[in-house]
Amino acid sequence: MPNRMSLTEKVFIYFGLSAVAMFFMLPLLWIFRTSLITKVEAYKIPPNFSAPATLDNYVNIFTANPFGHYFFNSLGVALISTVLSVLIGSMAAYWIARSKSGSGKIRVAILATQMIPPIVLVIPIALIVKRVGLDDTWFVLVVTYMTFNLPYVIWILISFFESVPKELDESCAIDGCTRLQAYFKVVLPLAAPGLMATAVYSFLVSWNEFIFALVLTGLKSRTLPVAIANLETQQGVMIAELCAATIVVIMPVVFLSLFIKKYLVEGLTFGSVK
């Protein structure tokens, strides 16, 4: 019969877990608190914890700046690059997982692409984009982000497709299904947890990316990370509005994580137990 923890042990465990949680949550709570006070109160040292709450900072970032347009740019680019990366990457991963020869070399080549620092590619890509006249467009950001996401998507999904029995493909072929029909109707649903996990990663990379968005975009296709960086003006950092903008950037990721939490946990632990 397993030993039950004493009350003292439970208290220490919950106290330790609460302390760790607060350690990581405190910066976010402080940002949220600063986003709800006036600009004057945000600069006060020591802070005035009795300052009245206001939504003026949220109103200002959407009225004084086209944050709605920047939000739409970030969301559109992140969604398009994520969907294309998962769609193309999953098909490539399925082919490699079912390939009988040469898959090992392909895997090494895919892994090698992840060893190149993205910062090294900024200037060459910027020069090429400028020459072909595609700067300040969604197309450039989507293609650039796909180059980051595709190797990771392929590398992760290979193991998911390998865990799907090959006998299912043979059964589909006997029933008259083509290879593509078997992939979409049978194999892909079984790999849904892996697809969700890689999709979340791809979305986060595209949503948070800064360097390429800073170099390759202008006012028309500017994304939220670049727009937030512009809140540092000649008069100083607009700290209250900066915190409000940070909360705006965080919220879609929080809602996304809550919505697909079940699939995300399954995707991260899939294959760990045979």
Beta strands, then each sheet from edge to edge (+ up, - down):
strand 1: 232-233
strand 2: 236-237
sheet 1: 1+ 2-
end
